[in-house]
């Protein structure tokens, strides 16, 4: 079960807004996290706490296909991103690094900035603790669920290889 305060954004939050292009020469995740969302929300890095949740409207993560964007979000402490829709490549990059994403238009419409939300990834349930309203999202297939649980594709592969020995 994930639980955190919501940081809410609108539509078409692109990868340059998530991590500005001027930081793309940085490869250390902790340094990327220090600049996460800074061009659209100067207070994000000051207020985000481990476990917090990003909620956004449509087409979250559009733009270039850089892995820096989901890595900056995850390393900043965000436990999950809920949106009406995600850019396809961003979705895959997020799963590959173990950042869970859920699509739920009803949840996005029923959650406000600052609300506290609980997420059950296995059941696809989203509860707005602040208002008491519940929403659903399609849970991941077992394979994708395992990728997220183990921390992404690299960790999943290491685990599988170790088990095969």
Secondary structure by P-SEA (a helix, b strand, c coil): cbbbbbbcccccccccccccccccccccaaaaaaacccccccccccccccbbbbbbccccccccccaaaaaaaaaacccccccccccaaaaaaaaaabbbbbbbaaaaaaccccbbbbbcccccbbbcccccbbbbcccccaaaaaaaaaccaaaaaaaaaaaac
